[in-house]
Amino acid sequence: MACNGAGCDECQGGRIEITQCPLEVITPDVWEVMELAQLYEKGLPPVAGGALDQAKSFVEACRAIWNDEAVWKKE
């Protein structure tokens, strides 16, 4: 929110009404930043030689492995 929850014309008193699936309104650039943030958290920063220079298949494989590890650790 632009007002950080204080209330403004965009959010009607610090709240927003979601009228459609949030996944439909998230743009590809936002998905990319979220993906890069997750990779950075795992130690692969979004710089040359880091996440920006990895093959898409490698990044997807890493994500799948990390997700599986998280499930195994929960169990």
LINPENOR-V929059 format. One record per backbone hydrogen bond with DSSP energy under -0.5 kcal/mol. NH is the residue of the N-H (numbers start at 1). CO is the residue of the C=O. If there is no record, write none. Layout:
BEGIN
NH,CO
NH,CO
END
This chain:
BEGIN
4,1
6,3
12,8
13,8
15,11
18,16
19,17
24,21
25,21
25,22
26,22
27,25
30,27
31,27
32,28
33,29
34,30
35,31
36,32
37,33
38,34
39,35
40,36
41,37
42,38
43,40
44,39
45,43
47,45
50,47
51,45
52,47
53,47
53,50
54,51
59,55
60,56
61,57
62,58
63,59
64,60
65,61
66,62
67,63
68,64
69,65
70,66
71,67
72,68
73,69
74,70
75,71
END
